[in-house]
Amino acid sequence: MSLLHLFDVSAYQATTVPSADAVFVKATEGSSYTSSRFAAQWASAKTHARHRGAYHFARPEASSAKSQADRFLDVVDPAHGESLWLDLEASDLNQAKTHAWAVAWADRVRDQAPGITYGVYMGGGYATNNTGRDLAAEYPFWWYPQYPGSGSTSTWPSTFSPWLPSGLTCGWTKPHIWQFSSAFSGQYDASVSTLTIEQLANGGRQPTTEVDVYGGIPPLQIGERYTRTCPKGSINIWGIAYDSTNTLTYRIAAHSNKGGGEVKSDLVVGGPNSTSDAWPRKQTWQTSLTDVDWFSIELVSGDPSKPDANGKIVQPGWDASLTG
């Protein structure tokens, strides 16, 4: 699998951004700071990258998540196909209040910029404590900084292999974007990602022409995640249709328009007896949420000795029952 090459820039870098698959530009910080180079870098990213995104450096102690999100959106004025990111790495609030602040920021961005991709930049400390607990139910994507060595580099990793701390509480088993260097060519933060440009542009969803509204989820590789928004209505029954002797483990997450999310981290399907049952067989999970606005599904593991271990043959079909 080829990796996307990404840079993120701020006022410390030049107004002309480097060419890459994607470039993320710092727009704002806290309650009042706006990068003096954002406008120029944002315009440059449109011509130098296949995808551009903007990020806000959180200062939860300075003001409400709503006010910081609103000012960020006013500065960026995002369009569909772009992405928005919360840089969550410093807070004077306690863990519970910082977590609530991050949830509120996601809620506000999702409400004010519907359909636009968003995610959270978060290090291993927050990802293993109550600050980042279950943020996978709030943010479709996790961008993770971890530098395997020191000093400058100009070589891109050939594999997606960030070191991860034990005891993750965030709901993800691994990040979607890995920031592997803070000194690429001596001056840039550089990252790689297993996502596609289409996923970055469509909030994790494949283009709608490739999938059916209620199912047709593409076969998933181990570690891959698929995210989509839901039609209006109260959806609370979820199921994976399968026909395989391979035991597969999925993680699924749902988020409600009313706020909050829920994660099922170990939905196991398939197994030795599955082929003797009528097709399609379904494994279901009933979330307590109502009015769900998006869900995601990630293939966590499968038996690599089976030919369909990596989703080559098994295609999970997602069944959502409208109850309202």
C-alpha positions in Angstrom: 0.0 0.0 0.0 1.4 3.4 -1.0 1.5 6.1 1.7 0.5 9.7 1.3 3.2 12.3 2.0 2.0 15.2 4.1 3.5 18.4 5.5 2.1 20.8 8.1 3.2 24.4 8.2 2.7 27.5 10.4 4.1 31.0 10.7 7.5 29.5 11.3 7.7 28.4 7.6 7.7 30.3 4.4 4.5 31.6 2.7 5.1 29.2 -0.2 4.4 25.7 1.0 6.3 22.5 -0.1 4.6 20.3 -2.7 3.0 17.1 -1.3 0.0 14.9 -1.4 -1.5 17.0 1.4 -0.5 20.2 3.3 -2.1 21.2 6.6 -1.8 24.9 7.5 -2.1 26.4 11.0 -4.8 29.0 11.1 -5.5 29.9 14.7 -4.6 29.3 18.3 -6.6 29.8 21.5 -9.1 32.7 21.7 -7.3 35.4 19.7 -4.2 34.3 17.7 -4.4 34.0 13.9 -1.3 33.0 12.0 0.1 36.0 10.0 1.0 33.6 7.2 -2.2 31.6 7.1 -3.8 33.3 4.1 -0.7 33.1 1.9 0.1 29.5 2.9 -3.6 28.5 2.5 -3.5 29.9 -1.1 -0.2 28.2 -1.8 -1.5 24.8 -0.5 -4.3 24.9 -3.1 -1.7 24.8 -5.9 1.1 22.8 -4.3 -1.0 19.9 -2.8 -3.7 17.5 -3.9 -5.5 18.1 -0.6 -5.3 21.0 1.9 -6.4 21.2 5.5 -6.3 23.7 8.3 -5.7 23.3 12.0 -6.4 25.1 15.3 -4.1 24.9 18.2 -6.3 24.3 21.2 -6.0 26.4 24.4 -8.9 24.9 26.4 -8.3 27.1 29.4 -8.6 30.3 27.4 -12.2 30.2 26.2 -15.0 27.8 25.3 -14.7 25.2 22.6 -17.6 26.7 20.7 -16.0 30.2 20.6 -12.6 28.8 19.5 -14.2 26.6 16.8 -16.3 29.4 15.5 -13.4 31.8 15.2 -11.3 29.0 13.5 -14.1 28.4 11.0 -14.5 32.1 10.3 -10.8 32.4 9.5 -10.6 29.3 7.3 -14.0 29.4 5.6 -13.7 25.7 4.6 -15.1 24.2 1.5 -16.1 20.6 0.8 -13.1 18.5 0.0 -10.9 20.2 2.6 -10.2 19.1 6.1 -10.2 20.6 9.6 -8.0 19.5 12.5 -7.8 20.1 16.3 -4.2 20.3 17.5 -4.8 19.0 21.1 -1.4 19.0 22.9 -1.6 21.6 25.7 -4.2 22.4 28.4 -4.2 23.9 31.8 -7.6 22.2 32.5 -7.8 18.8 34.2 -8.3 15.6 32.1 -12.1 15.5 32.4 -12.6 19.2 31.4 -10.1 18.9 28.6 -11.9 15.8 27.3 -15.2 17.6 27.4 -13.7 20.6 25.7 -12.4 18.4 22.8 -15.8 16.7 22.5 -17.5 20.1 22.3 -15.1 21.3 19.6 -15.9 18.3 17.5 -19.6 18.8 18.0 -19.4 22.5 17.0 -17.3 21.9 13.8 -19.5 19.0 12.7 -22.6 21.2 13.2 -21.2 24.3 11.5 -19.3 22.6 8.7 -21.4 19.5 7.9 -19.8 17.0 5.6 -16.3 18.4 5.9 -13.6 16.1 7.1 -12.2 16.7 10.6 -9.8 15.0 13.0 -7.7 15.4 16.1 -3.9 15.7 16.4 -3.0 14.0 19.7 0.1 12.5 21.3 0.6 9.3 23.2 0.0 10.9 26.6 -3.5 12.1 25.9 -4.2 8.9 23.9 -3.6 6.8 27.1 -5.5 8.8 29.7 -8.9 10.3 30.3 -8.2 13.3 28.2 -8.4 11.3 25.0 -10.7 8.6 26.2 -13.1 7.3 23.5 -12.4 10.3 21.2 -12.7 7.8 18.3 -16.4 8.1 18.9 -16.1 11.9 18.3 -13.4 12.3 15.6 -13.2 10.1 12.5 -9.4 10.5 12.3 -6.4 10.5 14.6 -3.1 12.2 13.7 -0.3 11.1 15.9 3.2 12.6 16.4 6.0 10.1 17.2 9.6 10.7 16.1 11.7 7.5 15.9 15.0 9.4 15.8 16.5 12.9 16.2 17.8 15.3 13.7 17.0 16.2 10.2 15.8 13.7 7.6 14.8 13.9 4.0 13.7 10.2 3.6 10.0 9.2 3.7 9.2 6.0 5.6 8.3 3.1 3.3 6.0 1.5 5.9 3.4 2.8 8.3 5.0 1.7 11.6 4.7 4.3 14.4 5.6 3.1 17.9 2.5 3.2 20.1 2.3 3.3 23.9 0.4 0.6 25.7 -2.9 1.2 27.3 -4.6 3.3 24.6 -7.9 4.7 25.9 -8.8 6.7 22.8 -10.7 3.9 21.0 -8.2 3.5 18.1 -5.6 0.8 17.8 -3.5 2.9 15.6 -3.5 6.4 14.1 -4.5 7.3 10.5 -1.7 9.8 10.1 1.8 9.5 11.5 3.9 12.5 12.0 7.4 10.9 11.9 9.6 14.0 11.7 9.8 17.6 13.1 12.8 18.4 10.9 12.2 17.1 7.4 14.8 18.7 5.2 15.7 20.7 8.3 12.4 22.7 8.5 9.2 20.8 8.1 6.9 18.6 10.2 6.3 15.6 7.9 3.7 12.8 8.1 2.6 9.8 6.2 -0.8 8.3 6.0 -2.6 5.1 4.8 -5.7 7.2 4.0 -6.5 8.0 0.4 -7.0 11.5 -0.9 -10.7 10.6 -1.4 -11.0 9.7 2.3 -9.4 12.9 3.3 -11.8 14.8 1.1 -14.9 12.9 2.0 -14.7 12.6 5.8 -13.4 9.0 5.6 -16.2 7.9 3.1 -15.5 6.6 -0.3 -17.2 8.6 -3.1 -20.9 7.9 -3.1 -20.8 6.5 -6.6 -18.8 3.5 -5.2 -21.1 2.5 -2.4 -24.7 1.9 -1.7 -26.5 4.2 0.8 -27.3 1.3 3.2 -24.4 -1.1 2.5 -21.8 -2.0 0.0 -18.9 -1.2 2.3 -15.7 -2.0 0.4 -13.6 -5.0 1.6 -11.4 -3.8 4.4 -7.7 -4.5 5.0 -6.7 -5.2 8.6 -6.2 -1.9 10.2 -8.4 0.0 7.7 -11.4 2.0 8.8 -14.4 3.1 6.9 -16.6 6.0 8.0 -19.9 7.3 6.6 -22.7 9.7 7.6 -26.2 8.4 8.1 -29.6 9.3 6.7 -31.9 11.3 9.0 -33.8 9.2 11.5 -33.1 7.3 14.6 -30.7 4.4 13.7 -29.8 2.1 16.5 -29.4 -1.4 15.1 -26.1 -2.3 13.4 -25.1 -5.6 11.8 -22.3 -7.1 9.7 -23.3 -9.6 7.1 -20.6 -12.2 6.4 -19.9 -15.6 5.0 -16.5 -16.8 6.0 -14.8 -19.4 8.1 -12.3 -16.8 9.0 -12.8 -15.2 12.4 -12.8 -11.4 12.0 -12.8 -8.8 14.7 -14.2 -5.3 14.1 -14.4 -2.1 16.0 -17.4 0.1 15.3 -18.3 3.5 16.6 -21.4 5.6 16.4 -22.1 9.2 17.1 -25.4 10.9 17.8 -26.7 14.3 16.5 -27.7 14.8 20.1 -24.1 14.6 21.3 -21.9 11.8 22.5 -20.7 8.6 21.0 -20.4 4.9 21.7 -17.7 2.4 20.7 -18.0 -1.4 20.3 -14.3 -2.5 20.3 -14.5 -6.2 19.8 -17.4 -7.3 17.5 -16.4 -10.8 16.4 -17.9 -12.4 13.3 -17.3 -15.5 11.2 -15.6 -18.6 12.5 -15.6 -22.3 11.8 -19.4 -22.7 11.7 -20.3 -19.7 9.7 -20.5 -21.4 6.3 -23.1 -23.9 7.5 -25.5 -21.1 8.2 -27.9 -19.4 5.8 -26.5 -16.4 3.9 -26.3 -13.6 4.8 -25.5 -14.3 8.4 -25.5 -11.2 10.6 -23.8 -10.2 13.8 -25.6 -7.3 15.4 -24.8 -4.7 18.0 -27.5 -2.4 19.4 -26.2 1.0 20.4 -28.0 3.0 23.1 -27.8 6.1 21.0 -30.6 7.6 18.9 -30.5 10.0 16.0 -27.0 8.7 14.9 -25.4 11.0 12.3 -22.3 8.9 11.5 -20.7 5.5 12.1 -17.4 3.9 11.4 -16.2 0.3 11.1 -12.6 -0.9 11.4 -11.3 -4.4 10.7 -9.0 -5.0 13.7 -7.8 -8.6 13.1 -8.3 -11.8 11.1 -6.6 -15.1 10.8 -3.8 -14.4 8.3 -3.7 -18.1 7.3 -7.1 -17.8 5.7 -7.3 -16.3 2.1 -9.9 -13.8 3.2 -8.0 -12.6 6.3 -7.5 -9.1 4.8 -10.9 -8.6 3.4 -9.9 -9.9 0.0 -13.0 -12.1 -0.2 -15.1 -11.1 2.8 -17.1 -8.0 2.3 -19.0 -6.8 5.3 -22.4 -5.4 4.5 -23.7 -2.8 7.0 -27.3 -3.1 7.9 -28.9 -0.1 9.6 -32.5 -0.3 10.8 -34.4 3.0 10.9 -36.5 3.2 14.0 -37.7 6.7 13.8 
